[in-house]
Amino acid sequence: MSTATEHETTTVTAAALRALEARYGMPWNAPLPAWNATLDTLLAHRSVRNYADRALPAGTLETLIAAAQSASTSSNLQTWSVVAVEDPERKARLSALAANQSQVREAPIFLVWLADLARLEAAGERNATGIEGLHYLETFIVGMIDAALAAQNAVVALESLGMSAVYIGAIRNHPEQVAAELGLPPRVMPVFGMCVGYPDETRPAQVKPRLPQPVVLHREQYNAPSQEASINQYDEVTRAFQTSQGQTAAGWTSRSLARWRSRESLHGRDRLRAALNALGFELR
Amino acid sequence: MSTATEHETTTVTAAALRALEARYGMPWNAPLPAWNATLDTLLAHRSVRNYADRALPAGTLETLIAAAQSASTSSNLQTWSVVAVEDPERKARLSALAANQSQVREAPIFLVWLADLARLEAAGERNATGIEGLHYLETFIVGMIDAALAAQNAVVALESLGMSAVYIGAIRNHPEQVAAELGLPPRVMPVFGMCVGYPDETRPAQVKPRLPQPVVLHREQYNAPSQEASINQYDEVTRAFQTSQGQTAAGWTSRSLARWRSRESLHGRDRLRAALNALGFELR
């Protein structure tokens, strides 16, 4: 095998500039040194909640998991697992636990991504070695990050193959019940769900504009003062997008703040710490 | 713009099967319905710690951040930021805070990915609305997951362009000092660092084999009993890989357990919870 890093580069096209413009809702002003099919896939991402009635080809799930396992993992510990749910009744029960979101029932496959400290814990017990480290907040964080990196690789893979997905954070509304439904051992946490399927082309989702780059990208040090004007600009971009989608033109700031207004606006996830303790995470 | 999801598919090639075999250190036995350049990029991932003395083209960072911002984000809250560090003296100070890892100094760009609750907090103050939700563990978790999904998209983008990266979890060894170095406001946490550059082709990194799929991929419910035999098999694969790299053939299990053996083996990250409290995260 060649040791040189393989890569693909095509000429920067007008389509690339259109993809960037759609992502920000405004023209792209930076240089653009190169472009390729992978960047096309990444930039075209949209969360899809309406799926076609079309099965996934044999081997799809295994391909996605191979992509997921190719992501970085802290010290190669691989502190994640995933449960693939296809049984309609189980999907219906999981949907009921996740704010009754219909896409959990309707997607052909529902993946539950897990921070999994149980695998190494069991290996420690087999080897009669100490495993005190697993009780710390740091170790839980490693599991969550490992799961997130793996899951995102799966999303890129499936979108490159013409499928779509949406993350389901509401799987954290009732972690203990989800753990019971999936038969999880202690010290395994459902981090998020993910619906996977072919998109229903009759109900297409659109690329959602994001914050202007200067709001999220800082040079050398964090730059708080520069953010307000760009956020105001983004509220305008968001209002235009919301109007184009037939939604109330609330903008980004007010809609986002509504999610954090109070303990109640967390929809039960204010008790996540207690739920994690119940699942065996001490979070020292 | 077309509303159909664009995708790219080529014939499954022998090279695809070789990539999968390298990822698992054993033959690929599942069906393989399709393949493409994006899957090539994903499967070829390796963490690179040796960089060529070669600057990144103008616009590279902006392209990577556009890819990062294209990742999903919980409720579009975009609770992440990134600081790009190029100043050699700052990179040296950050390296000293991150276990003196030389690649932090030597990579042309060092990115510090942040869980950023301060942006919406400031917006709440400007709008005189309640922001009680930001004090909960759930909200911190949202920020960490948002940062991880964004960072992984950046890795895929840069690898598709022939660059390489490595995540630096040791940025969590001294979170308060890193926050001071980067001028972070309260309620912003350094989640991990990332070295970015062109790989030094004279010191190539190899694809590291991962756990067999049945260990991480569960069907309908978590399957603990099936794991032990596959982990033993993986220990053999890992020993062969370690030998090929001139490393001690310790296997995966014993090396991984050494990371969790005791509080001390966390290298100071046993106090991460206290550090987060000091950075303004209550984690209720």
Boltz contact constraints between the chains, C-beta under 6 A:
constraints:
  - contact:
      token1: [A, 3]
      token2: [B, 204]
      max_distance: 6.0
  - contact:
      token1: [A, 4]
      token2: [B, 201]
      max_distance: 6.0
  - contact:
      token1: [A, 5]
      token2: [B, 162]
      max_distance: 6.0
  - contact:
      token1: [A, 5]
      token2: [B, 199]
      max_distance: 6.0
  - contact:
      token1: [A, 7]
      token2: [B, 161]
      max_distance: 6.0
  - contact:
      token1: [A, 7]
      token2: [B, 162]
      max_distance: 6.0
  - contact:
      token1: [A, 8]
      token2: [B, 37]
      max_distance: 6.0
  - contact:
      token1: [A, 20]
      token2: [B, 66]
      max_distance: 6.0
  - contact:
      token1: [A, 23]
      token2: [B, 70]
      max_distance: 6.0
  - contact:
      token1: [A, 30]
      token2: [B, 59]
      max_distance: 6.0
  - contact:
      token1: [A, 30]
      token2: [B, 62]
      max_distance: 6.0
  - contact:
      token1: [A, 31]
      token2: [B, 58]
      max_distance: 6.0
  - contact:
      token1: [A, 31]
      token2: [B, 59]
      max_distance: 6.0
  - contact:
      token1: [A, 32]
      token2: [B, 59]
      max_distance: 6.0
  - contact:
      token1: [A, 33]
      token2: [B, 57]
      max_distance: 6.0
  - contact:
      token1: [A, 33]
      token2: [B, 59]
      max_distance: 6.0
  - contact:
      token1: [A, 33]
      token2: [B, 60]
      max_distance: 6.0
  - contact:
      token1: [A, 34]
      token2: [B, 161]
      max_distance: 6.0
  - contact:
      token1: [A, 36]
      token2: [B, 160]
      max_distance: 6.0
  - contact:
      token1: [A, 37]
      token2: [B, 8]
      max_distance: 6.0
  - contact:
      token1: [A, 37]
      token2: [B, 37]
      max_distance: 6.0
  - contact:
      token1: [A, 38]
      token2: [B, 38]
      max_distance: 6.0
  - contact:
      token1: [A, 38]
      token2: [B, 41]
      max_distance: 6.0
  - contact:
      token1: [A, 38]
      token2: [B, 160]
      max_distance: 6.0
  - contact:
      token1: [A, 39]
      token2: [B, 157]
      max_distance: 6.0
  - contact:
      token1: [A, 41]
      token2: [B, 38]
      max_distance: 6.0
  - contact:
      token1: [A, 42]
      token2: [B, 67]
      max_distance: 6.0
  - contact:
      token1: [A, 42]
      token2: [B, 70]
      max_distance: 6.0
  - contact:
      token1: [A, 42]
      token2: [B, 153]
      max_distance: 6.0
  - contact:
      token1: [A, 42]
      token2: [B, 157]
      max_distance: 6.0
  - contact:
      token1: [A, 43]
      token2: [B, 70]
      max_distance: 6.0
  - contact:
      token1: [A, 44]
      token2: [B, 6]
      max_distance: 6.0
  - contact:
      token1: [A, 45]
      token2: [B, 70]
      max_distance: 6.0
  - contact:
      token1: [A, 47]
      token2: [B, 72]
      max_distance: 6.0
  - contact:
      token1: [A, 57]
      token2: [B, 33]
      max_distance: 6.0
  - contact:
      token1: [A, 58]
      token2: [B, 31]
      max_distance: 6.0
  - contact:
      token1: [A, 59]
      token2: [B, 30]
      max_distance: 6.0
  - contact:
      token1: [A, 59]
      token2: [B, 31]
      max_distance: 6.0
  - contact:
      token1: [A, 59]
      token2: [B, 32]
      max_distance: 6.0
  - contact:
      token1: [A, 59]
      token2: [B, 33]
      max_distance: 6.0
  - contact:
      token1: [A, 60]
      token2: [B, 33]
      max_distance: 6.0
  - contact:
      token1: [A, 62]
      token2: [B, 30]
      max_distance: 6.0
  - contact:
      token1: [A, 65]
      token2: [B, 213]
      max_distance: 6.0
  - contact:
      token1: [A, 65]
      token2: [B, 217]
      max_distance: 6.0
  - contact:
      token1: [A, 66]
      token2: [B, 20]
      max_distance: 6.0
  - contact:
      token1: [A, 67]
      token2: [B, 42]
      max_distance: 6.0
  - contact:
      token1: [A, 69]
      token2: [B, 210]
      max_distance: 6.0
  - contact:
      token1: [A, 70]
      token2: [B, 23]
      max_distance: 6.0
  - contact:
      token1: [A, 70]
      token2: [B, 42]
      max_distance: 6.0
  - contact:
      token1: [A, 70]
      token2: [B, 43]
      max_distance: 6.0
  - contact:
      token1: [A, 70]
      token2: [B, 45]
      max_distance: 6.0
  - contact:
      token1: [A, 72]
      token2: [B, 47]
      max_distance: 6.0
  - contact:
      token1: [A, 72]
      token2: [B, 167]
      max_distance: 6.0
  - contact:
      token1: [A, 74]
      token2: [B, 169]
      max_distance: 6.0
  - contact:
      token1: [A, 75]
      token2: [B, 259]
      max_distance: 6.0
  - contact:
      token1: [A, 77]
      token2: [B, 256]
      max_distance: 6.0
  - contact:
      token1: [A, 78]
      token2: [B, 211]
      max_distance: 6.0
  - contact:
      token1: [A, 81]
      token2: [B, 216]
      max_distance: 6.0
  - contact:
      token1: [A, 82]
      token2: [B, 217]
      max_distance: 6.0
  - contact:
      token1: [A, 83]
      token2: [B, 218]
      max_distance: 6.0
  - contact:
      token1: [A, 84]
      token2: [B, 219]
      max_distance: 6.0
  - contact:
      token1: [A, 87]
      token2: [B, 220]
      max_distance: 6.0
  - contact:
      token1: [A, 120]
      token2: [B, 256]
      max_distance: 6.0
  - contact:
      token1: [A, 123]
      token2: [B, 253]
      max_distance: 6.0
  - contact:
      token1: [A, 124]
      token2: [B, 257]
      max_distance: 6.0
  - contact:
      token1: [A, 129]
      token2: [B, 257]
      max_distance: 6.0
  - contact:
      token1: [A, 130]
      token2: [B, 261]
      max_distance: 6.0
  - contact:
      token1: [A, 130]
      token2: [B, 262]
      max_distance: 6.0
  - contact:
      token1: [A, 131]
      token2: [B, 260]
      max_distance: 6.0
  - contact:
      token1: [A, 132]
      token2: [B, 262]
      max_distance: 6.0
  - contact:
      token1: [A, 132]
      token2: [B, 263]
      max_distance: 6.0
  - contact:
      token1: [A, 133]
      token2: [B, 260]
      max_distance: 6.0
  - contact:
      token1: [A, 133]
      token2: [B, 265]
      max_distance: 6.0
  - contact:
      token1: [A, 133]
      token2: [B, 266]
      max_distance: 6.0
  - contact:
      token1: [A, 134]
      token2: [B, 260]
      max_distance: 6.0
  - contact:
      token1: [A, 136]
      token2: [B, 270]
      max_distance: 6.0
  - contact:
      token1: [A, 137]
      token2: [B, 272]
      max_distance: 6.0
  - contact:
      token1: [A, 137]
      token2: [B, 273]
      max_distance: 6.0
  - contact:
      token1: [A, 138]
      token2: [B, 266]
      max_distance: 6.0
  - contact:
      token1: [A, 138]
      token2: [B, 269]
      max_distance: 6.0
  - contact:
      token1: [A, 138]
      token2: [B, 272]
      max_distance: 6.0
  - contact:
      token1: [A, 145]
      token2: [B, 148]
      max_distance: 6.0
  - contact:
      token1: [A, 148]
      token2: [B, 145]
      max_distance: 6.0
  - contact:
      token1: [A, 148]
      token2: [B, 148]
      max_distance: 6.0
  - contact:
      token1: [A, 148]
      token2: [B, 149]
      max_distance: 6.0
  - contact:
      token1: [A, 149]
      token2: [B, 148]
      max_distance: 6.0
  - contact:
      token1: [A, 149]
      token2: [B, 152]
      max_distance: 6.0
  - contact:
      token1: [A, 152]
      token2: [B, 149]
      max_distance: 6.0
  - contact:
      token1: [A, 152]
      token2: [B, 152]
      max_distance: 6.0
  - contact:
      token1: [A, 153]
      token2: [B, 42]
      max_distance: 6.0
  - contact:
      token1: [A, 156]
      token2: [B, 156]
      max_distance: 6.0
  - contact:
      token1: [A, 157]
      token2: [B, 42]
      max_distance: 6.0
  - contact:
      token1: [A, 160]
      token2: [B, 36]
      max_distance: 6.0
  - contact:
      token1: [A, 160]
      token2: [B, 38]
      max_distance: 6.0
  - contact:
      token1: [A, 161]
      token2: [B, 7]
      max_distance: 6.0
  - contact:
      token1: [A, 161]
      token2: [B, 34]
      max_distance: 6.0
  - contact:
      token1: [A, 162]
      token2: [B, 5]
      max_distance: 6.0
  - contact:
      token1: [A, 162]
      token2: [B, 7]
      max_distance: 6.0
  - contact:
      token1: [A, 167]
      token2: [B, 72]
      max_distance: 6.0
  - contact:
      token1: [A, 169]
      token2: [B, 74]
      max_distance: 6.0
  - contact:
      token1: [A, 182]
      token2: [B, 221]
      max_distance: 6.0
  - contact:
      token1: [A, 182]
      token2: [B, 222]
      max_distance: 6.0
  - contact:
      token1: [A, 183]
      token2: [B, 221]
      max_distance: 6.0
  - contact:
      token1: [A, 183]
      token2: [B, 222]
      max_distance: 6.0
  - contact:
      token1: [A, 184]
      token2: [B, 222]
      max_distance: 6.0
  - contact:
      token1: [A, 185]
      token2: [B, 224]
      max_distance: 6.0
  - contact:
      token1: [A, 199]
      token2: [B, 5]
      max_distance: 6.0
  - contact:
      token1: [A, 201]
      token2: [B, 4]
      max_distance: 6.0
  - contact:
      token1: [A, 204]
      token2: [B, 3]
      max_distance: 6.0
  - contact:
      token1: [A, 210]
      token2: [B, 69]
      max_distance: 6.0
  - contact:
      token1: [A, 211]
      token2: [B, 78]
      max_distance: 6.0
  - contact:
      token1: [A, 213]
      token2: [B, 65]
      max_distance: 6.0
  - contact:
      token1: [A, 216]
      token2: [B, 81]
      max_distance: 6.0
  - contact:
      token1: [A, 217]
      token2: [B, 65]
      max_distance: 6.0
  - contact:
      token1: [A, 217]
      token2: [B, 82]
      max_distance: 6.0
  - contact:
      token1: [A, 218]
      token2: [B, 83]
      max_distance: 6.0
  - contact:
      token1: [A, 219]
      token2: [B, 84]
      max_distance: 6.0
  - contact:
      token1: [A, 220]
      token2: [B, 85]
      max_distance: 6.0
  - contact:
      token1: [A, 220]
      token2: [B, 87]
      max_distance: 6.0
  - contact:
      token1: [A, 221]
      token2: [B, 182]
      max_distance: 6.0
  - contact:
      token1: [A, 221]
      token2: [B, 183]
      max_distance: 6.0
  - contact:
      token1: [A, 222]
      token2: [B, 182]
      max_distance: 6.0
  - contact:
      token1: [A, 222]
      token2: [B, 183]
      max_distance: 6.0
  - contact:
      token1: [A, 222]
      token2: [B, 184]
      max_distance: 6.0
  - contact:
      token1: [A, 224]
      token2: [B, 185]
      max_distance: 6.0
  - contact:
      token1: [A, 253]
      token2: [B, 123]
      max_distance: 6.0
  - contact:
      token1: [A, 256]
      token2: [B, 77]
      max_distance: 6.0
  - contact:
      token1: [A, 256]
      token2: [B, 120]
      max_distance: 6.0
  - contact:
      token1: [A, 257]
      token2: [B, 124]
      max_distance: 6.0
  - contact:
      token1: [A, 257]
      token2: [B, 129]
      max_distance: 6.0
  - contact:
      token1: [A, 259]
      token2: [B, 75]
      max_distance: 6.0
  - contact:
      token1: [A, 260]
      token2: [B, 131]
      max_distance: 6.0
  - contact:
      token1: [A, 260]
      token2: [B, 133]
      max_distance: 6.0
  - contact:
      token1: [A, 260]
      token2: [B, 134]
      max_distance: 6.0
  - contact:
      token1: [A, 261]
      token2: [B, 130]
      max_distance: 6.0
  - contact:
      token1: [A, 262]
      token2: [B, 130]
      max_distance: 6.0
  - contact:
      token1: [A, 262]
      token2: [B, 132]
      max_distance: 6.0
  - contact:
      token1: [A, 263]
      token2: [B, 132]
      max_distance: 6.0
  - contact:
      token1: [A, 265]
      token2: [B, 133]
      max_distance: 6.0
  - contact:
      token1: [A, 266]
      token2: [B, 133]
      max_distance: 6.0
  - contact:
      token1: [A, 266]
      token2: [B, 138]
      max_distance: 6.0
  - contact:
      token1: [A, 269]
      token2: [B, 138]
      max_distance: 6.0
  - contact:
      token1: [A, 270]
      token2: [B, 136]
      max_distance: 6.0
  - contact:
      token1: [A, 272]
      token2: [B, 137]
      max_distance: 6.0
  - contact:
      token1: [A, 272]
      token2: [B, 138]
      max_distance: 6.0
  - contact:
      token1: [A, 273]
      token2: [B, 137]
      max_distance: 6.0
